Amino acid sequence: MTAAQGFVAGGTAAGIKADGSMDLALVDAGRPVSAAAVFTSNTAAAPPVHLSRRHVADGSARAVVITSGCANAATGEAGMAAAQRVAELVADYLGCEPTDVLVCSTGPIGTDLPTDRVAEGLTRLRMSREGAADAAQAILTTDSHPKESVARGQGYVVGGMAKGAGMIRPDMATMLAVITTDARLDAGTLARSLRRAVSRSFNALNIDGCESTNDTVVLLASGMSGIEPDAQAFEEVLEGVCRDLARQMAEDAEGASRVVTIELSGADDDATALALARAIADSALVRSSFYGADPNWGRLLAAMGATRLPLDPDAVTIAYAGVVVADGGVDAGADLDLVAEKLEDDFTVSIRVGDGPGCCELLTTDLTPDYVVFNGERS
């Protein structure tokens, strides 16, 4: 994040997490800058989401604070008061207005956020460009390691951090992510670029079919490079960072043993293609077959048909790891034992559903016993 000029960050242990690990992160641009964000569409969205939506509505923000170990979701009026209090505490710490602060929280749902601990944690926070590593560590919950990415455009930088390993089935983004750039761009261009990049990265990630209450992706632009890039060129660099972070989340998914890329083409439009791919990734039967390295293409066909979207089974072709196993909606006669040998590690499933222009690429994982055990425990 701090590879882009104008940004500092920090992370510390505030005592929100019971194990005493780092749980408070802050990213600061030093002044209000152009900003854009996308949020979960979950109707049970957490108070920090509602607050940050209001604060970024004017296309400007200075800082993003993230608390981990408590989602501050399903907490009612007390939760909104806590989110507002965190914004006020950070504003006092930085010397800015509370409306300049975006607030994110992640962790178990239904527990109250201890704002007194946030206040104490801020006294120990040390902000610097080198503090990005601590910030990336402090936002983690069930992740096994931090997730960071950086890319360089023509004279400017885009960098970011993200967290997320479970409860990931986006409908805007997923998990939490903060992305920074020193390109000079207005808020409208940032918002359009972020929406498009998210649609092809975080929105094309489905680990376990469960959309979170707290999903937030924030993009801040300091403009300090002095470079005003072409919007399309910037979008490509931004998308590269988002795709990299999404891939890192898939690789770190709770209990997963392999990442599966679903390539779907031939749909009426991109939205239909994504809906069909998501239906496949939502299916416990399909993802169980991924775990068993079983090229059970019939489960994929059934999952797509269950969407009630227009689908001609006779037009469907399915290939696992480059081997066609179904053609025209019927068995293609492939040696499935040989195909299964290709599925022991990460692999790609390619599906064509017709001759339409719609296509997508979606990342998912297998469904393992470890995932069930992990999520069967109290959190």
C-alpha positions in Angstrom: 0.0 0.0 0.0 2.7 2.5 0.8 4.6 1.8 -2.4 2.4 4.6 -3.8 3.6 8.1 -2.8 1.8 9.9 -0.1 0.7 7.0 2.1 1.8 5.7 5.5 0.4 2.8 7.5 0.7 1.0 10.8 -0.6 -1.9 12.7 -0.7 -2.9 16.4 -2.4 -5.0 19.0 -5.3 -3.2 20.7 -6.6 -6.1 22.6 -9.7 -6.9 20.5 -8.4 -10.4 19.8 -8.2 -12.6 22.8 -4.8 -14.0 21.8 -3.2 -10.6 21.9 -2.2 -10.6 18.2 -2.3 -7.5 16.1 -5.8 -6.3 15.4 -5.8 -2.6 14.6 -4.6 -1.2 11.2 -4.6 2.3 9.8 -3.8 3.7 6.4 -3.4 7.5 6.1 -3.0 9.7 3.0 -2.1 12.7 5.1 -4.9 14.8 3.8 -8.3 14.2 2.1 -7.8 12.6 -1.3 -9.9 11.2 -4.1 -11.6 8.0 -3.0 -14.0 5.3 -4.1 -15.3 2.2 -2.5 -17.5 -0.8 -3.1 -19.4 -2.6 -0.3 -21.3 -5.8 0.3 -24.9 -5.9 -1.0 -25.8 -8.1 1.9 -29.0 -6.6 3.5 -27.6 -7.5 6.9 -24.6 -5.2 6.3 -22.6 -4.2 9.4 -22.6 -0.7 10.9 -19.1 0.1 9.6 -20.3 -0.5 6.1 -23.2 1.9 6.5 -21.0 4.5 8.1 -18.3 4.3 5.4 -20.8 4.5 2.6 -21.9 7.9 4.0 -18.3 9.1 4.5 -17.1 8.2 1.0 -20.2 9.5 -0.7 -18.5 12.8 -1.5 -15.7 11.0 -3.3 -13.1 12.0 -0.7 -11.4 10.3 2.3 -8.2 10.6 4.2 -7.8 7.4 6.1 -9.0 3.8 6.5 -9.1 2.2 9.9 -9.6 -1.6 10.2 -10.3 -3.5 13.3 -10.0 -7.3 13.3 -11.4 -9.8 15.8 -14.9 -8.3 15.9 -17.1 -7.7 12.8 -19.3 -5.2 14.7 -22.2 -6.8 12.7 -25.7 -7.6 14.0 -25.0 -5.1 16.9 -27.8 -2.6 16.4 -27.6 1.0 17.5 -24.7 0.2 19.8 -22.8 -1.1 16.8 -23.4 2.1 14.8 -22.3 4.2 17.8 -19.2 2.1 18.1 -18.3 2.6 14.4 -18.8 6.3 14.8 -16.7 6.4 17.9 -13.9 4.6 16.1 -14.0 7.3 13.3 -13.9 10.0 16.0 -10.9 8.4 17.7 -9.0 8.1 14.5 -9.9 11.7 13.5 -8.5 12.9 16.9 -5.4 10.9 16.3 -4.8 12.3 12.8 -6.2 15.8 13.3 -8.9 15.5 10.7 -12.7 15.3 10.6 -14.5 12.0 11.4 -16.1 12.1 8.0 -12.6 11.8 6.5 -12.2 8.4 8.0 -13.6 5.1 6.6 -14.1 2.3 9.1 -13.9 -1.4 8.4 -14.2 -4.3 10.8 -13.8 -8.1 10.5 -14.3 -11.1 12.7 -17.1 -12.9 14.5 -20.6 -11.5 14.0 -22.8 -10.5 16.9 -20.2 -9.3 19.3 -19.7 -5.7 20.5 -16.6 -3.8 19.4 -14.6 -2.5 22.5 -13.9 1.0 21.4 -11.9 1.7 24.6 -9.3 -0.8 23.4 -9.2 0.9 20.0 -8.5 4.2 21.8 -5.7 2.6 23.8 -4.3 0.9 20.7 -4.1 4.1 18.8 -1.6 5.4 21.4 0.7 2.6 20.5 0.3 2.9 16.7 3.4 4.0 14.8 2.7 5.3 11.2 5.3 5.0 8.5 5.8 3.8 4.9 7.4 0.7 6.4 4.3 0.1 8.5 2.4 -1.4 5.6 3.6 -4.9 6.6 2.2 -4.5 10.2 -1.1 -3.1 8.8 -1.4 -6.1 6.4 -0.8 -8.5 9.4 -3.2 -6.7 11.7 -6.3 -7.1 9.5 -6.1 -10.9 9.4 -8.6 -13.2 11.0 -8.5 -16.8 9.8 -5.9 -16.1 7.1 -2.6 -17.9 7.4 -0.6 -15.0 6.1 -0.8 -11.4 4.9 -1.8 -10.6 1.3 -0.2 -7.7 -0.5 0.3 -6.7 -4.1 1.9 -3.9 -6.1 2.0 -3.0 -9.8 3.5 -0.1 -11.7 1.9 1.9 -14.4 3.5 4.6 -16.6 5.0 6.8 -13.9 2.6 5.8 -11.1 2.1 2.9 -8.6 -0.9 0.9 -7.5 -0.6 -1.2 -4.3 -2.9 -2.9 -1.9 -3.6 -5.3 0.9 -6.5 -7.7 1.5 -7.7 -10.2 4.0 -10.1 -13.1 3.5 -9.9 -16.9 3.7 -13.6 -17.9 4.4 -17.1 -16.6 4.2 -16.3 -15.5 0.7 -18.9 -15.4 -2.0 -18.8 -11.8 -3.3 -21.6 -9.6 -4.7 -19.4 -6.5 -5.1 -16.2 -7.5 -3.5 -15.4 -9.8 -0.7 -13.4 -9.7 2.5 -11.6 -6.4 3.2 -9.1 -4.6 0.9 -7.4 -1.2 0.8 -5.8 -0.1 -2.4 -3.7 3.0 -2.9 -2.3 4.8 -5.9 -0.3 8.0 -6.5 -1.9 8.5 -9.9 -3.9 11.7 -10.2 -7.5 10.8 -10.9 -10.9 12.3 -9.9 -13.3 10.4 -7.8 -15.7 9.6 -10.7 -12.9 7.9 -12.7 -11.8 6.0 -9.5 -15.3 4.7 -8.9 -15.8 3.5 -12.4 -12.4 1.9 -12.6 -12.8 0.2 -9.2 -16.3 -1.2 -10.1 -15.0 -2.7 -13.3 -11.8 -4.1 -11.7 -13.8 -5.6 -8.8 -16.2 -7.3 -11.2 -13.4 -9.2 -12.8 -11.4 -10.0 -9.7 -13.0 -10.0 -6.2 -16.5 -10.5 -7.7 -15.2 -13.5 -9.6 -14.0 -15.3 -6.4 -16.2 -17.8 -4.6 -14.6 -19.8 -1.8 -17.5 -21.2 0.1 -20.8 -19.7 -1.2 -21.2 -17.4 1.9 -21.3 -13.6 1.4 -20.1 -11.5 4.3 -21.8 -8.7 6.1 -18.7 -6.5 6.1 -17.2 -6.8 2.6 -15.4 -3.5 1.7 -12.9 -2.5 -0.9 -11.5 1.0 -0.7 -9.4 2.9 -3.3 -7.5 6.1 -2.4 -5.6 8.2 -4.9 -3.0 10.7 -3.6 -2.1 12.2 -7.0 1.4 12.7 -5.8 3.1 11.2 -8.9 1.6 14.1 -10.9 0.6 11.6 -13.6 -2.9 11.5 -14.9 -3.1 8.2 -16.7 -5.5 7.1 -19.4 -8.5 5.6 -17.6 -8.4 2.3 -19.4 -4.7 1.9 -18.8 -5.1 2.7 -15.1 -8.0 0.2 -14.9 -5.8 -2.5 -16.3 -3.1 -1.9 -13.7 -5.7 -1.7 -10.9 -7.3 -5.0 -12.1 -4.0 -6.7 -12.0 -3.6 -5.8 -8.4 -7.1 -6.9 -7.6 -6.7 -10.2 -9.4 -3.5 -10.9 -7.6 -5.1 -10.3 -4.2 -8.1 -12.4 -5.2 -5.8 -15.3 -6.2 -3.9 -15.1 -2.9 -7.2 -15.4 -1.1 -8.2 -18.4 -3.0 -4.8 -20.1 -2.3 -5.3 -19.4 1.4 -8.9 -20.5 1.6 -9.9 -22.3 4.8 -9.2 -26.0 4.5 -8.8 -25.9 0.7 -6.3 -28.2 -1.0 -6.5 -26.8 -4.6 -7.7 -23.7 -6.5 -10.0 -24.3 -9.4 -10.4 -21.8 -12.2 -13.8 -21.9 -13.9 -13.7 -20.5 -17.4 -17.2 -20.1 -18.9 -17.9 -18.8 -22.3 -20.8 -18.7 -24.9 -23.4 -17.1 -22.6 -25.8 -14.4 -23.6 -23.8 -11.8 -21.7 -21.1 -11.5 -19.0 -23.6 -11.3 -16.2 -25.2 -14.6 -17.3 -21.8 -16.2 -17.6 -20.9 -15.2 -14.0 -24.3 -16.4 -12.7 -23.7 -19.8 -14.2 -20.2 -20.0 -13.0 -21.2 -19.0 -9.5 -23.9 -21.7 -9.5 -21.2 -24.3 -10.1 -18.9 -22.9 -7.4 -21.9 -22.7 -5.0 -22.6 -26.4 -5.3 -21.3 -28.5 -2.4 -21.6 -31.5 -4.7 -19.4 -29.9 -7.3 -16.8 -28.7 -4.9 -16.7 -32.1 -3.1 -16.0 -33.7 -6.5 -13.1 -31.2 -6.9 -11.7 -32.4 -3.6 -12.0 -36.0 -4.8 -10.3 -35.2 -8.2 -13.5 -36.5 -9.8 -14.3 -35.1 -13.3 -18.0 -35.5 -12.6 -19.2 -33.1 -15.3 -22.9 -34.0 -14.7 -22.8 -32.1 -11.4 -21.7 -29.0 -13.3 -24.5 -29.3 -15.8 -27.1 -29.8 -13.1 -25.8 -26.8 -11.1 -26.2 -24.6 -14.2 -29.6 -25.9 -15.0 -30.8 -25.2 -11.4 -30.3 -21.5 -12.0 -33.4 -21.4 -14.3 -31.4 -19.2 -16.6 -31.7 -20.0 -20.3 -29.5 -23.0 -21.0 -29.5 -25.4 -23.9 -27.9 -28.6 -22.6 -27.2 -29.7 -26.2 -24.8 -26.7 -26.6 -22.7 -27.4 -23.5 -19.1 -28.5 -23.7 -17.1 -29.2 -20.6 -13.3 -29.8 -20.3 -11.3 -30.6 -17.2 -7.6 -29.6 -17.3 -7.9 -29.3 -21.1 -9.6 -32.7 -21.7 -13.1 -32.6 -23.1 -15.3 -34.8 -21.0 -18.7 -33.7 -22.3 -19.6 -32.5 -25.8 -23.1 -31.4 -26.8 -24.4 -32.1 -23.3 -23.4 -35.8 -23.5 -20.4 -37.9 -22.5 -17.4 -37.4 -24.8 -15.8 -40.8 -24.1 -12.7 -39.5 -22.3 -10.7 -41.7 -20.1 -11.8 -40.3 -16.7 -9.1 -42.1 -14.8 -6.5 -40.3 -16.8 -8.3 -37.0 -16.4 -8.5 -37.5 -12.6 -4.7 -37.7 -12.5 -4.6 -34.2 -13.9 -6.7 -32.9 -11.0 -4.5 -33.6 -8.1 -3.3 -30.0 -8.0 -4.8 -26.7 -9.1 -6.7 -27.1 -12.3 -9.0 -25.4 -14.8 -12.6 -26.3 -15.8 -13.5 -24.8 -19.2 -17.2 -24.7 -20.1 -18.9 -23.5 -23.3 -22.7 -23.0 -23.1 -23.4 -21.7 -26.6 -22.2 -19.1 -29.1 -23.0 -15.9 -27.2 -20.4 -13.2 -26.3 -20.7 -13.6 -22.6 -17.8 -15.0 -20.7 -16.1 -14.9 -17.3 -13.3 -16.5 -15.2 -14.1 -17.4 -11.6 -11.8 -18.7 -8.9 -13.1 -21.3 -6.4 -11.7 -24.1 -4.3 -12.5 -27.6 -3.3 -14.7 -28.5 -0.3 -12.6 -30.5 2.1 -13.2 -32.2 5.5 -10.8 -29.7 7.0 -13.1 -26.8 6.0 -16.1 -28.5 7.7 -14.1 -29.2 10.9 -12.7 -25.7 11.0 -16.0 -24.0 10.6 -17.8 -26.4 12.9 -15.8 -25.0 15.8 -17.0 -22.0 17.8 -15.5 -18.8 16.5 
